[in-house]
Amino acid sequence: KQEVTQIPAALSVPEGENLVLNCSFTDSAIYNLQWFRQDPGKGLTSLLLIQSSQREQTSGRLNASLDKSSGRSTLYIAASQPGDSATYLCAVEETSGSRLTFGEGTQLTVNP
Amino acid sequence: ETGVTQSPTHLIKTRGQQVTLRCSSQSGHNTVSWYQQALGQGPQFIFQYYREEENGRGNFPPRFSGLQFPNYSSELNVNALELDDSALYLCASSFGGRRNIQYFGAGTRLSVL
C-alpha cells in the first residue's frame, strides 16, 4: 500500500527566506507526483506536476524535484512571502490505479 | 479558478440521514474523482468515475455511492451518516482516466451532528 509522508508537519519562517518542503513515498511505481496548495477551509490549487520520467519542474519562485528511485520529492520556495502561508500537500498517482495518494501536508507560515 | 464547482458549500446533517453532494466538471473533462478530507489530514480517495463508469474505489463502505451523468457532472451520495463522516468533500475533474492533472473544486463542508 502506498504511503506518502511529508516533513516537517509545520514550518514558520521570516519573510524572504528560501525554504524546502519534503515529501517521501514508499512505492516508486508512479505516473506522476503533484504538489498542491490549500488555504484554510478551501479546495486544492495545483502548483506543479512532475511526470515520472522528469526530474524537476519550475514555476516562478517554485521548483519541485523528483527522485523516483529513492521515493523522494522536494518543493523549493524562493524568497518566501506572507502570501505563501498555506498548507502544502504532495500527492502521487500510482500506475496501479487512478487515485491520488496524499501526504498529510506541511503547514507553512511566513511572518512579515 | 479551476472551473470545477461544488454545491452546496456547507451542509449540516444529523446522524442516520442521507446526503447528496454535487460537482460540475471543468469543460471538456470526462473524469471525476471524489476525496474526503478530515480536519488536519490529507484527502483520502473515495472513488473515480470515467465516462459514467466507476473507475476505481478507495477503502470506503458501500454507503458511499456515486453517479456521473452524460454531461460529466457527478454526485456523491452518503447514506446512514455517521459522526466520522464530518469532513471536507472534494471533487476533482480531469481529462482521461489517469496521468493528467486533476483540478479541484472548493469543496463541500459536511457536519454530522
Interface residues (C-beta under 8 A of the other chain):
Chain A: V4 Y31 N32 Q34 F36 G41 K42 G43 L44 T45 S46 L49 Q51 L89 A91 E93 G97 S98 R99 L100 T101 F102 G103 E104 G105
Chain B: T2 V4 Q6 T31 S33 Y35 G40 Q41 G42 P43 Q44 F45 Q48 Y50 N55 G56 G58 L88 L90 A92 G97 R98 R99 I101 Q102 Y103 F104 G105 A106 G107 R109
